[in-house]
Amino acid sequence: MNDYFFFSAPQLKRDPLGGTPTIERSADPMSEYSIGIEDHYAWANLVSVTTSGPNEILLDKRRVELLDQQLTASPYHHETLQMPLSGAEKLVRDVKTSANKRAKLALSSLIGELAPAKCRGIAIRVPPLPDLPATVAEVHADTWIMNRADGMIYHQALTQAAAQLNLRVFYFEKDNVLELAAQARGKTARDLERRLKAFGTTLGPPWRKGHVVACAGAIFAHVSAAPLKPKTPRQKGRA
């Protein structure tokens, strides 16, 4: 049996002193949303989006740090080049451990704050590599892989955290995700882009192209993961 979920639009809570308005969340227990992710070296932007009729609704935006401060953000491309292999492997393990811990904490904290609403899944760009090689030496042996391996650490940390939290993972190509999201919503890409850019005007900076792309990914994932409505059974005696 399928359940159907609805989300009431969040209200902006005005600061009596005239500051930037914040989101006042009124999550319905029968609601769902999806998270779009713009991943970078050691940090990421998370945008939580839902839909209500013809409207796209931004529930939350935040930047999250994916690495402890004492660690290096790009171990494959920099520090490990001059290190003994044993030390290089340990450094990469430490970076991965930190990224994994922080990615899971970031997603679980966001989900907890938006509860009792339910997250359908995350949307994130196609991974920069099919997978990370097993050793630092293998990464250093291929320049193409080495140029992408550091980014893969954080991308993989986010997708693995999602899997551990039982969230579906949707991958998108940055070049066409806006068009796909618009088609899924029955809109033109220009209209949807205008709508998503307007989120930045409402909620204030920072709001850049990466946020818009992440929102488009979340919308496409949200529609793709929506439960199908059961067909109405044909009544007897009707053609």
Residue pairs with C-beta under 8 A, 6 or more apart in sequence:
2 227
2 228
2 229
2 230
3 30
3 227
4 30
4 227
4 229
5 28
5 30
5 31
5 32
5 118
6 28
6 30
6 31
6 52
7 27
7 28
7 31
7 32
7 33
7 50
7 51
7 52
7 57
7 59
7 117
8 26
8 28
8 31
8 52
9 52
9 55
9 57
10 23
10 24
10 25
10 26
10 57
10 58
10 59
11 24
11 26
12 21
12 22
12 23
12 24
12 202
13 21
13 22
13 23
13 24
14 21
15 21
15 22
20 203
20 204
21 202
21 203
21 204
23 59
23 60
23 203
25 59
25 60
25 113
25 114
27 59
27 114
27 115
27 116
27 117
28 116
28 117
29 116
29 117
31 50
31 116
31 117
31 118
32 50
32 117
32 118
32 119
32 120
32 222
33 48
33 49
33 50
33 59
33 114
33 117
33 118
33 119
33 120
33 222
34 48
34 49
34 50
34 119
34 120
34 121
34 122
34 123
34 170
34 218
34 219
34 221
34 222
34 225
35 46
35 47
35 48
35 49
35 107
35 110
35 119
35 121
35 122
35 123
35 167
35 218
36 46
36 47
36 48
36 49
36 122
36 123
36 124
36 213
36 214
36 215
36 216
36 217
36 218
36 219
36 221
37 44
37 45
37 46
37 47
37 122
37 123
37 124
37 158
37 214
37 217
38 44
38 45
38 47
38 210
38 211
38 213
38 214
39 124
39 125
39 151
39 154
39 155
39 158
40 151
40 154
41 73
41 74
41 150
41 151
41 154
42 65
42 66
42 67
42 73
42 99
42 154
43 63
43 64
43 65
43 66
43 67
43 154
44 63
44 64
44 66
44 103
44 106
44 154
44 158
45 61
45 62
45 63
45 64
45 210
45 211
45 214
46 60
46 61
46 62
46 63
46 64
46 106
46 107
46 110
46 214
47 58
47 60
47 61
47 211
47 214
47 215
47 218
48 58
48 59
48 60
48 61
48 110
48 114
48 119
48 218
49 56
49 57
49 58
49 59
49 215
49 218
49 219
49 222
50 56
50 57
50 59
50 117
50 222
51 57
51 185
51 219
51 222
51 223
56 185
56 192
56 195
56 196
56 215
56 219
58 199
58 202
58 203
58 215
59 114
59 117
60 110
60 113
60 114
61 199
61 203
61 207
61 211
62 110
63 206
64 102
64 103
64 106
65 102
66 98
66 99
66 102
66 103
66 106
66 154
66 157
66 158
67 73
67 95
67 98
67 99
67 102
67 154
68 98
68 102
71 91
71 94
71 95
71 98
72 78
72 79
72 91
72 95
73 95
73 150
74 150
75 88
75 91
75 92
75 95
75 150
75 153
76 92
76 136
76 139
76 140
76 146
76 149
76 150
77 146
77 147
77 149
77 150
79 88
79 91
80 87
80 88
80 91
80 92
80 136
80 140
81 140
83 91
85 135
85 136
85 137
88 136
89 135
89 136
92 136
92 153
95 153
96 153
96 157
99 153
99 154
99 157
100 157
100 160
100 161
102 157
103 154
103 157
103 158
103 160
103 161
104 161
104 164
104 165
106 161
107 122
107 158
107 161
107 162
107 165
107 167
108 161
108 165
111 119
111 165
119 167
120 167
120 168
120 221
120 222
120 225
120 226
121 162
121 167
121 168
121 169
121 170
121 221
121 225
122 158
122 159
122 162
122 167
122 168
122 169
122 170
122 218
122 221
123 170
123 171
123 172
123 177
123 214
123 217
123 218
123 220
123 221
124 155
124 158
124 159
124 169
124 170
124 171
124 172
124 217
125 155
125 171
125 172
125 173
125 174
125 217
126 171
126 172
126 173
127 152
127 155
127 156
127 159
127 171
128 148
128 151
128 152
128 155
129 145
129 148
129 149
129 152
131 152
132 139
132 149
132 152
132 153
132 156
133 139
133 145
133 149
138 145
139 145
139 146
139 149
140 146
159 169
162 168
162 169
163 169
168 221
168 225
170 217
170 220
170 221
170 224
170 225
172 180
172 216
172 217
172 220
172 221
174 213
177 213
177 216
177 217
177 220
178 189
178 192
178 193
178 212
178 213
178 216
179 189
180 216
180 220
181 192
181 216
181 217
181 219
181 220
181 223
182 188
182 189
182 191
182 192
182 193
182 216
184 219
184 220
184 223
184 224
185 192
185 219
185 223
192 216
192 219
193 212
193 216
196 211
196 212
196 215
196 216
197 207
197 212
199 207
199 211
199 215
200 207
200 208
200 211
201 207
